Amino acid sequence: MNLSITVRGLEQVRAKFGKGADSIIKALTRGVAEDIRARIAKYPGPVKYPILWTSNRQRRAYFAKRGGDLPYTRQSDTWSQRLGPSWATENRGVDAVVGTRVTYAPWVQSKEKQQPMHAKTGWITDEEAIQASMGARVPERILEEVLRKW
C-alpha cells in the first residue's frame, strides 16, 4: 500500500535554484512523507466493542481461520504483522513514497477498503493522514524551513 500527493510550486524552486533544486525538493518530499508516515503509523486506542462485522460470513471466516477468542488485544496476536511500525518512507528520485508491506493494511487503513470495525476503533485512513498533513500546512512549513537553510 503506497500513498501519493502532489506538491505545487516546485517549478519556482527549480527556476530559483537550478541544478541545486533537486536536493531541496528531495528534502521537502522526504519531510512531507515522514509527517504522513508519523500520522498513519499511530496505533489508535483499544478495540471498540461490539465488533462491526461487514457480514456474518466475515465473522465466521475470522473465527474459522483464527480460532481466536475476543476480546482481542493488540501486540499479543501471533498473526499480527505490526502495522503501525511497518510504515516507512523512501526517496525515489525527487519523490518520496510512504508505504507498508503488511498484507492486511488496506482493510485497516485504506480509504477504499477500510472495514467498519477498524474505523470504529479509530484507525485513520491513508487519505485522512494526507489531509491532516495538508491541513497543517506541512509542505509549506517544510519548504520554508528548507529554503532558510539553503
Secondary structure, DSSP 4 states (H G I P E B T S, - for coil): -EE----TTHHHHHHHHGGGHHHHHHHHHHHHHHHHHHHHT---SSPPSS---S-HHHHHHHHHHH---SSP-TT--TT---HHHH-EEEEETTEEEEE---TTHHHHH-TTT--HHHHHHTPPPHHHHHHHHHHTTHHHHHHHHHHHH-
